[in-house]
Amino acid sequence: MNMMEVDGYKARIEYDPELDQFRGEILGLNGSADFYGKSPASLRKEFKNSLKVFLEVCEEKGIDPKKEYSGKFNLRIPPGLHSQIAARATAEHKSINQFVSEILKRSVSE
């Protein structure tokens, strides 16, 4: 997945062949904001503009612009994988939560 970051906000970037432009969607917002550009430079400029407008509207309406996450989610995995994870976590003297959290953190940090 292609990502772009501006002022701590991240956007997913995809190519739209119908418009012959790149489309960006700002992630983690309490709403939606997207933008288009023909080049990386124009895309970054439009990202900044779209973000600015979104933040202004949020401020006017008294809305927190960033979506809040609880830190919890349910994950369904095969029982055999669950068993393997539990064994590895126990071997490393960690809870399953600690073990999986560390793996997920490494995965998104790369």
Backbone hydrogen bonds, N-H to C=O, Kabsch-Sander energy under -0.5 kcal/mol:
donor,donor_aa,acceptor,acceptor_aa,energy
2,N,13,I,-0.6
4,M,11,A,-1.9
6,V,9,Y,-2.6
9,Y,6,V,-2.5
11,A,4,M,-2.6
12,R,25,E,-2.3
13,I,2,N,-2.9
14,E,23,R,-2.7
16,D,21,Q,-3.5
20,D,16,D,-1.4
21,Q,16,D,-1.6
22,F,37,G,-3.2
23,R,14,E,-3.7
24,G,35,F,-3.2
25,E,12,R,-2.0
26,I,33,A,-2.6
27,L,10,K,-3.3
30,N,65,P,-2.6
31,G,29,L,-1.3
35,F,24,G,-2.1
37,G,22,F,-1.9
43,L,39,S,-2.7
44,R,40,P,-2.5
45,K,41,A,-2.0
46,E,42,S,-2.5
47,F,43,L,-2.3
48,K,44,R,-2.3
49,N,45,K,-2.1
50,S,46,E,-3.0
51,L,47,F,-2.7
52,K,48,K,-2.3
53,V,49,N,-2.3
54,F,50,S,-2.5
55,L,51,L,-2.8
56,E,52,K,-2.2
57,V,53,V,-2.4
58,C,54,F,-2.3
59,E,55,L,-2.3
60,E,56,E,-2.5
61,K,57,V,-2.1
62,G,58,C,-0.8
62,G,59,E,-0.7
63,I,58,C,-2.8
67,K,28,G,-2.5
77,I,75,L,-0.6
82,H,78,P,-2.2
83,S,79,P,-2.4
84,Q,80,G,-2.1
85,I,81,L,-2.7
86,A,82,H,-2.6
87,A,83,S,-2.3
88,R,84,Q,-2.4
89,A,85,I,-2.8
90,T,86,A,-2.4
91,A,87,A,-2.4
92,E,88,R,-1.5
93,H,90,T,-1.7
94,K,89,A,-2.7
99,F,95,S,-2.6
100,V,96,I,-3.0
101,S,97,N,-2.6
102,E,98,Q,-2.2
103,I,99,F,-1.7
104,L,100,V,-2.8
105,K,101,S,-2.5
106,R,102,E,-2.2
107,S,103,I,-2.1
108,V,104,L,-2.0
109,S,105,K,-1.3
110,E,106,R,-0.8
